Amino acid sequence: MPAFTLYGGRGSSNTDRVRLTLAEGGFTDYDLVLLNLPEGEQKSKEHKARHPWGKIPAVTFADGFTLYESRAICKYLAVKYSFPLLPPASDIEATALFDQAQSVETLYFAEPAGRIGFEKFAKKFMGLPADDGVVSEALKSVEVFFDVAEGILSKQECMAGKEFSLMDIYYIPLIQRLFACGYGDVVVSRKAVSAWWNRCMARPAIQRMLAADKEAAAGR
């Protein structure tokens, strides 16, 4: 019996954040259930028992333990299965820097990048026009974020310090979404940010997951 079930959605950056964490941890003992988002399966009574807001992802374990919100899931899995993606608890300075970096990613990057993804990616599949004003304002915030990140990454290899961690994984799905929406220049035009991104994309586990997703998409 699989260790747990991950409920997510195809094309969901939040689901991919968890899948990338599992890929980096080399963990395959789980079931992936893809909900039909256009049909509203995430809003069903059954799924709201897992995630009260009717969102994805969520995980459920055989003993009944359930957890939702992608970053909380990633951190829990990394601790539970000892993935080398978090600073040791004994290093309180490194842990504090990780927490600081997580706040930065959530508040200064994910919020505006998520708005761009919704307007230019999600709305396309919903048959709705993008609000270019929203995109323009969000893009300004993303540009400012990467201007600051350029300075940070010119002094350290990864988003939370010297070592690749969950913090770097947290960025990957939404940056991929920016590329898909035609805004990859915000990354490649900045030397240190571009080098960091190339290091992330060159990681074998990430390459394997992306190749598998590409193959699955081609077979649909």
N, C-alpha and C positions, 0 to 999 in steps of 0.2 A: 504494500500500500504506500503511495507517495507520501512524503513528509507533510505536504500541505498543498492547498489549491490556491492559485493566483487567479483572481478574476480581473480581467482587463478588457481592452478593446484594441482592435486593429488600427494602427496609425496613431495611437495615443502616446504622447510624449511622456506622460506620467507612468503609464504601464511600462514603456521602454526603459525608464529610469530603474525600475525594479529588475527587469530582465537583464540589463547591463550589469547590475550588481551581482546577480546570480551567475552570469557568464564569467565575470572576473573572478568570482569565488570558485568556479569550476563545479557548480552545484546544478545537478540535473534531476534530482529526485523530487519533482513536483509536477503537478498538473496545471496546465494553462487553459483557462476557460475564457474564450473571447465572447463578450456580450455584443449583441447587435445594437450598437448605439443609435443609428438612425431610426430603429424601431422602438427605441426607448426602453430596452431591457434593463438598463441601469436604474431606471425609475420604478422598477417592479417592486412589489411588496417583499418578495423573496430577497432581492438584492439590498433593499433598504434595511433589512435585518443585519446585513453585513456593514453597510455604509449608510448611516441615517440621512445623508445629504443626497443620496442617489448618484454618487460619483464613482469613478474608478481611479486607481485600483483598490482592491481589498484582498486580504489573505485569510484563509481559515485553516486551522490545524485540526487534526483528528480528535484532540482533547477538547475541542470547542473554542479554543482561543482564536479571536478574530481581531484583525488590525487593519486600519485604513489610513490613507494619506501616504503618498509614495516615499517621502523622505523618512518618515517614521518607520515604514516597512523596511527600507534599505538599511537603516541603522540597526534595527532589531535583528535582521537576518545576518548582518555582518558580525554582530556580537554573538548571536546564538550559534552560528556555524564557524566562528573564528576566521572569517575572511580577513586577509591582511589589508584592510581598507580604512582602518581607524587608528588614531594614535593610541598608544597604550594608556590605560586609565591612570597609571602611576605617574605619567608625565602631564601634570596639570597645566603647564604652560602650553604644550602642544594641543591639548584638549581645548583650552580656552581659545587658541587661534583657530582651531577647527570650527568651534561654535561661532566665532566672529565671522569667519568666511561663509558659514551657512546663512547667517543673517544677511550678509551682503548679497549672496546669490538670490535669496528669496525676495528681498525688498528692492534691490537695485537692478537686477537682471530679469528674473523670472516674470515679474509683474509686467513690465513693458514688452518683453519678448513674447510673452503669452498673449498679449493683446494683438500683436502683429500676426501671430500664428492663427488666432481665432478669425481675424478679419480677412486674411489673405489665403488661409488654408481651409479652416473648418467651414467658413461660410460658402466657399466654392462648392463643397459637397452638400450643403444645405440648400443650394440654389438661390442664395442671397448675395446681393452686391456688397463689396467691401466698403467700409466707411474710410475714405482716403484721409480725412481729417484725423481720425483716431490713429491710423497707421503713421501719419507724418509726425504726430506728437510722440508716439511711442518710439519711433525710430530715433528721434532726437535723444531720448533718454538712453536708448541702447548705445548710441554713439558716445555719449558722455561716459557710460559705464565702461566701454572698452578703452576709452582714453585713459581712464584711471587704471584699469586692469593692465594696460600696456606698461605702465610704470611698475606695477607690482610684479608682473611676470618677467620684467627685465632684471629683477633681483632674486627671483626664486623660480624653481622649475615648475611648480604646480600651484594650484589655487589656494591650498592651505599650508604650503611650505615646500619642503624638499621632496616629499614622497607623493606618488600618485595615491589618491584616496577617493572616498565617496564624494568629496567635494568636486572633483573633476568629473566624475560620472554624472552628478546632478546637472551639469551644464550641457552635456552632450545632446540629449534629445531636442532641446529647444534651439540649440545652435544648428543642428541638422534641419530643423524647421525653417530657420532663417535662410539657410542655403536654398531650400526647396521653394521659398517664396521670392527668391531673387535678391536676397540681401546678404549674400556671403561676403561681400566686399568689406563689411564692418569687421570681419575677422582677418581676411587675407591682406588687408591694407595696413595692418599693424604688425610689425616684425616679431615682437615677442609673443603677442597673442597668436599669430599664425604658427610660430614654431611650437608653442604649447599645444595648439589644436592638432598639428601634424603628429606630435608625439602621442597624443591620445588616440588618434585614428590608426596609428601604426601598431597599437597593442594587439597581440594575437587573438585574445578572447573577443575583443570588440570587432575585429575583422571577421572572425568566424560567425558572430551573430548577424552582422550586416550582410554577409554573403548568404546566410541561410534565409534571411528575410527577403533578399532580392530574388532568390530561387523560388521561394514560396509565392511571392507576388507574380512572378513570371508564369507560375503554374496555375494561377487562378483563372 
